[in-house]
Amino acid sequence: MDGLFNSREIAVGLWLAVLIIFVASKKAVRSSFGAVLKTFFTPKIIIPLLLSFTPSVLVVWLLAYLNLWDLSVLKETIYWVIGTGIIMFGKFDGVKDLKSLYRQTAKETLALVVVLEFIIWLYVFPLWAELLLVPFVTLIVLLATVAKYMKTDGIELTRKVLNGTQVFIGLLILLFALIGFVKSPVALFTFQNLELFLLPIVLSLTYVPSVYFIALYSKYELVFLRIDYPMKLNRKSKRAIKLAATRRCGLSVYVTGEMIRHLAINLTTDTTKAQALKIIKTFNPRQP
């Protein structure tokens, strides 16, 4: 790769620019897109999101201190943040426990397909081909996604055609990358490429605790909400009940989730402080 961006990245950037211009030119689309952005950039979302990347910043700083990170991989770091990082953040609602979250993340980041994707991203087509390929692949993927959830007559054949097209394109791109690798295998095995390959893996694995604690925080919000609204108690009593619930749940996302259901069933407007504390004390979460 001679320049800062390869031909695929340039093609994606150009088509994104076209999309942005289109959105900006249509009032109705612009209004809807603006509403989506406004929803995303609310303090309740953006503050936890930014705070969740604090460990990632520390990891990058440590790698830079050890001379294992420099500005040459800044682009890939940004890609990870706006791609993998935000996707991982968005999945916090499905977190059950830290061990399974680490296992799933490791499985996704260390899979063979990740190695193939890395090689495919290194060996790209000329710009003119990428400019044609990017919108075509995007269209096929979108159509396949829509077809997946449709239940009309004859849709099964459409699904097979779209899925087959995706497989064919994937094999074609992989073949091109493998030909490039065979022609110049030495170009792949460089320290910079090793750095580029390992960086997203390291960032993903070290981001796991952030996702876990965001999930834990969201569960505790719901626990405290269950305590605040049903019962007609003073703040001091509610604070004591919240403290008891926190001690009972600890740092377990699963147990905290079970506590939400337990409180929703057992707390009422007439529940006293003593009764609430007993409800929490006798709480026994189901086995996962």
C-alpha positions as CSV (number, residue, x, y, z in Angstrom):
1,M,0.0,0.0,0.0
2,D,1.7,3.1,-1.3
3,G,-0.5,5.8,0.2
4,L,-2.4,6.4,3.4
5,F,-5.6,4.8,2.0
6,N,-5.9,1.9,-0.3
7,S,-8.2,1.8,-3.3
8,R,-11.0,0.1,-1.4
9,E,-10.9,2.7,1.4
10,I,-10.9,5.5,-1.2
11,A,-13.9,3.9,-3.0
12,V,-15.8,3.6,0.3
13,G,-15.0,7.2,1.2
14,L,-16.2,8.5,-2.2
15,W,-19.5,6.6,-2.1
16,L,-20.0,7.8,1.5
17,A,-19.5,11.3,0.3
18,V,-22.1,10.7,-2.5
19,L,-24.5,9.4,0.1
20,I,-23.9,12.4,2.4
21,I,-24.5,14.8,-0.4
22,F,-27.7,12.9,-1.4
23,V,-29.0,13.0,2.2
24,A,-28.2,16.7,2.5
25,S,-30.0,17.5,-0.7
26,K,-33.3,15.8,0.3
27,K,-35.2,17.7,3.0
28,A,-37.3,14.7,4.2
29,V,-34.3,12.4,4.3
30,R,-32.2,15.1,6.0
31,S,-34.8,15.6,8.6
32,S,-35.1,11.9,9.4
33,F,-31.3,11.4,9.5
34,G,-31.0,14.5,11.7
35,A,-33.5,13.0,14.1
36,V,-31.5,9.7,14.3
37,L,-28.3,11.7,15.0
38,K,-30.0,13.7,17.6
39,T,-31.2,10.6,19.3
40,F,-27.7,9.1,19.2
41,F,-25.9,12.1,20.5
42,T,-27.9,12.4,23.7
43,P,-25.9,12.6,27.0
44,K,-27.4,9.3,28.2
45,I,-25.8,7.5,25.2
46,I,-22.8,9.6,24.3
47,I,-21.3,10.0,27.8
48,P,-21.2,6.3,28.6
49,L,-19.9,5.6,25.1
50,L,-17.0,8.0,25.5
51,L,-16.3,6.8,29.0
52,S,-16.3,3.2,27.9
53,F,-13.3,3.9,25.6
54,T,-11.1,5.1,28.5
55,P,-9.4,1.7,28.9
56,S,-8.8,1.7,25.1
57,V,-7.1,5.1,25.3
58,L,-4.9,3.7,28.2
59,V,-4.0,0.6,26.1
60,V,-3.0,2.8,23.1
61,W,-0.9,5.0,25.4
62,L,0.8,1.9,26.9
63,L,1.5,0.5,23.5
64,A,2.9,3.8,22.3
65,Y,5.1,3.9,25.4
66,L,6.4,0.5,24.5
67,N,7.0,1.6,20.9
68,L,4.3,-0.9,19.7
69,W,1.9,1.9,18.5
70,D,2.6,5.0,16.4
71,L,0.7,7.3,14.1
72,S,1.1,4.9,11.2
73,V,-1.7,2.8,12.8
74,L,-3.9,5.7,13.9
75,K,-6.2,5.1,10.9
76,E,-6.8,1.4,11.9
77,T,-7.3,2.6,15.5
78,I,-10.1,5.0,14.4
79,Y,-11.6,2.2,12.2
80,W,-11.8,0.0,15.3
81,V,-13.5,2.7,17.3
82,I,-16.2,3.6,14.8
83,G,-16.6,0.0,13.7
84,T,-16.0,-2.8,16.2
85,G,-15.9,-0.7,19.3
86,I,-19.4,0.9,18.7
87,I,-20.8,-2.4,17.6
88,M,-19.5,-4.1,20.8
89,F,-21.0,-1.2,22.9
90,G,-24.4,-1.7,21.2
91,K,-24.5,-5.3,22.3
92,F,-24.2,-4.6,26.0
93,D,-27.9,-5.5,26.6
94,G,-27.2,-9.1,25.7
95,V,-24.3,-9.5,28.2
96,K,-24.8,-12.3,30.8
97,D,-21.4,-12.7,32.4
98,L,-17.8,-11.6,32.0
99,K,-16.5,-15.1,31.2
100,S,-18.9,-15.8,28.3
101,L,-18.4,-12.2,27.0
102,Y,-14.6,-12.8,26.8
103,R,-15.2,-16.2,25.2
104,Q,-17.4,-14.8,22.6
105,T,-15.1,-11.8,21.8
106,A,-12.1,-14.1,21.6
107,K,-14.0,-16.4,19.3
108,E,-15.0,-13.6,17.0
109,T,-11.5,-11.9,16.9
110,L,-9.4,-15.0,16.6
111,A,-11.5,-16.8,14.0
112,L,-10.0,-17.9,10.7
113,V,-12.4,-15.6,8.9
114,V,-10.6,-12.6,10.6
115,V,-7.3,-13.7,9.1
116,L,-8.9,-14.0,5.7
117,E,-10.6,-10.6,6.0
118,F,-7.2,-9.1,6.9
119,I,-5.5,-10.6,3.8
120,I,-8.5,-9.5,1.6
121,W,-8.2,-5.9,2.9
122,L,-4.4,-5.8,2.1
123,Y,-4.8,-7.1,-1.5
124,V,-7.3,-4.9,-3.2
125,F,-8.5,-4.3,-6.7
126,P,-7.7,-1.1,-8.8
127,L,-9.7,1.9,-7.8
128,W,-12.1,1.7,-10.9
129,A,-13.0,-1.9,-9.9
130,E,-13.5,-1.0,-6.3
131,L,-15.8,1.9,-7.3
132,L,-18.0,-0.6,-9.0
133,L,-17.6,-3.4,-6.5
134,V,-18.4,-1.4,-3.3
135,P,-22.0,-0.3,-4.2
136,F,-22.8,-3.6,-5.9
137,V,-21.7,-5.6,-2.8
138,T,-23.5,-3.2,-0.5
139,L,-26.7,-3.6,-2.6
140,I,-26.5,-7.4,-2.6
141,V,-26.0,-7.5,1.2
142,L,-28.9,-5.1,1.8
143,L,-31.2,-7.1,-0.4
144,A,-30.1,-10.4,1.2
145,T,-30.8,-8.9,4.6
146,V,-34.3,-7.8,3.6
147,A,-35.0,-11.1,1.9
148,K,-34.0,-12.9,5.1
149,Y,-37.0,-11.5,6.9
150,M,-39.6,-11.6,4.1
151,K,-42.2,-14.4,4.0
152,T,-43.7,-13.9,0.5
153,D,-44.2,-16.7,-2.0
154,G,-41.0,-17.4,-4.1
155,I,-38.8,-15.5,-1.7
156,E,-36.7,-18.7,-1.0
157,L,-35.4,-18.7,-4.5
158,T,-34.5,-15.1,-4.2
159,R,-32.6,-15.8,-1.0
160,K,-30.6,-18.6,-2.6
161,V,-29.7,-16.3,-5.5
162,L,-28.6,-13.5,-3.3
163,N,-26.7,-15.7,-0.9
164,G,-25.0,-17.5,-3.8
165,T,-24.0,-14.1,-5.3
166,Q,-22.5,-13.1,-2.0
167,V,-20.5,-16.3,-1.8
168,F,-19.3,-15.9,-5.4
169,I,-18.2,-12.4,-4.8
170,G,-16.5,-13.4,-1.6
171,L,-14.6,-16.2,-3.3
172,L,-13.6,-13.9,-6.2
173,I,-12.2,-11.3,-3.8
174,L,-10.4,-14.1,-1.8
175,L,-9.0,-15.6,-5.0
176,F,-7.6,-12.2,-6.0
177,A,-6.1,-11.7,-2.6
178,L,-4.5,-15.1,-2.6
179,I,-3.0,-14.5,-6.1
180,G,-1.5,-11.3,-4.8
181,F,-0.1,-13.2,-1.8
182,V,1.4,-15.9,-4.0
183,K,3.0,-13.2,-6.2
184,S,4.5,-11.4,-3.2
185,P,4.3,-13.4,0.0
186,V,7.1,-11.4,1.7
187,A,5.0,-8.2,1.5
188,L,2.5,-9.8,4.0
189,F,5.0,-10.8,6.6
190,T,6.1,-7.4,7.9
191,F,6.2,-6.0,11.4
192,Q,3.7,-3.3,10.4
193,N,1.2,-5.8,9.1
194,L,1.6,-7.9,12.3
195,E,0.9,-4.7,14.2
196,L,-2.2,-4.0,12.0
197,F,-3.5,-7.5,12.5
198,L,-3.0,-7.6,16.3
199,L,-4.1,-4.1,17.1
200,P,-7.9,-4.7,16.7
201,I,-7.6,-8.0,18.6
202,V,-5.9,-6.3,21.6
203,L,-8.3,-3.4,21.5
204,S,-11.4,-5.7,21.4
205,L,-10.2,-8.0,24.2
206,T,-9.3,-5.0,26.5
207,Y,-12.6,-3.3,25.7
208,V,-14.6,-6.3,27.1
209,P,-14.6,-5.0,30.7
210,S,-16.1,-1.7,29.5
211,V,-18.9,-3.4,27.8
212,Y,-19.5,-5.5,30.9
213,F,-19.7,-2.6,33.2
214,I,-21.9,-0.6,30.8
215,A,-24.3,-3.6,30.9
216,L,-24.0,-3.7,34.7
217,Y,-24.8,0.0,35.0
218,S,-27.8,-0.3,32.8
219,K,-29.2,-3.2,34.9
220,Y,-28.7,-1.2,38.1
221,E,-30.5,1.7,36.6
222,L,-33.5,-0.5,36.2
223,V,-33.2,-2.0,39.7
224,F,-33.2,1.5,41.2
225,L,-36.1,2.4,39.0
226,R,-38.1,-0.5,40.4
227,I,-37.3,0.7,43.9
228,D,-38.0,4.4,43.2
229,Y,-41.5,4.3,41.6
230,P,-43.7,1.6,43.1
231,M,-43.0,2.3,46.8
232,K,-44.1,5.5,48.6
233,L,-41.1,5.8,50.9
234,N,-38.8,8.6,51.8
235,R,-35.4,9.0,50.1
236,K,-33.5,7.6,53.1
237,S,-35.5,4.4,53.1
238,K,-35.1,4.0,49.4
239,R,-31.4,4.6,49.7
240,A,-31.1,1.8,52.2
241,I,-33.1,-0.6,50.0
242,K,-30.9,0.3,47.0
243,L,-27.8,-0.4,49.1
244,A,-29.2,-3.8,50.1
245,A,-29.9,-4.6,46.5
246,T,-26.4,-3.6,45.5
247,R,-24.9,-5.8,48.1
248,R,-27.0,-8.7,47.1
249,C,-26.3,-8.4,43.4
250,G,-22.6,-7.3,43.5
251,L,-20.9,-7.1,40.1
252,S,-23.0,-9.8,38.5
253,V,-25.0,-8.7,35.4
254,Y,-27.0,-11.9,35.5
255,V,-28.0,-11.6,39.1
256,T,-28.8,-7.9,38.7
257,G,-31.1,-8.8,35.8
258,E,-32.9,-11.4,37.9
259,M,-33.3,-8.8,40.7
260,I,-35.1,-6.5,38.3
261,R,-37.7,-9.3,37.6
262,H,-37.9,-10.2,41.3
263,L,-38.6,-6.6,42.4
264,A,-41.1,-6.0,39.6
265,I,-43.1,-9.0,40.9
266,N,-42.9,-8.3,44.6
267,L,-42.7,-4.6,45.2
268,T,-45.9,-2.6,45.4
269,T,-47.0,0.9,46.4
270,D,-47.8,-0.5,49.9
271,T,-44.5,-2.3,50.4
272,T,-42.8,-1.1,53.6
273,K,-39.0,-0.7,54.1
274,A,-38.8,-3.8,56.3
275,Q,-40.8,-5.8,53.7
276,A,-38.6,-4.6,50.8
277,L,-35.4,-5.5,52.7
278,K,-36.8,-8.9,53.4
279,I,-37.7,-9.4,49.8
280,I,-34.2,-8.6,48.8
281,K,-32.7,-10.8,51.5
282,T,-34.7,-13.8,50.5
283,F,-34.0,-13.2,46.8
284,N,-32.7,-16.4,45.1
285,P,-31.7,-16.0,41.4
286,R,-32.5,-18.8,39.0
287,Q,-29.5,-20.8,37.7
288,P,-28.4,-19.5,34.2
